[in-house]
């Protein structure tokens, strides 16, 4: 079954304690992306990756890091979480990536609810 | 960057009625997609319409695209309680990989 998985689904942590949210897709997609969703603000893109070892900042990258060492995985790292990073996080993937084609259907993970105390 | 803005922000209708949501964007696109999100869950792709298409159907969904007005609409016919969700449009220009999503239209179907 084609899917995007995220772990953990729920996480409560404290300010400053480094954490990683994993994202994995089994569709061989080139493009992967992380979003955060906050009430009234819709989805905001944090980072995206066009392929292995290629990552770029989205709209709200501050306080986050990502890596893309393998095509299927795109972890989101919070080196020193703060309460303003309390949010609902989504990972998504799609293919193809091209100036003429744009993205095809984006597949979203189930979301990770993060609470930073 | 591409940005889709949905209108209205919220829509409440009776079951069985049709629901229409609109999306506006600012720059040229290769395609435009609509997604649905049930409360607190991941987004689910509904339909993709390419820039050279004007209308597309999928079951009870009908999407139109007017590139001259930079707008799209999503029509859900014969609404059901299960259609209660937030709906987002995602215009994709292709040349810029940064996507900015709107706040969506929150649709409530009353039984």
Interface residues (C-beta under 8 A of the other chain):
Chain A: X4 X31 X33 X35 X40 X41 X42 X43 X44 X45 X48 X50 X56 X58 X59 X88 X90 X92 X97 X98 X99 X100 X101 X102 X103 X104 X105 X106 X107 X108 X109 X110 X111 X113
Chain B: X1 X29 X30 X31 X33 X35 X40 X41 X42 X43 X44 X45 X48 X88 X90 X92 X93 X94 X95 X97 X98 X99 X100 X101 X102 X103 X104
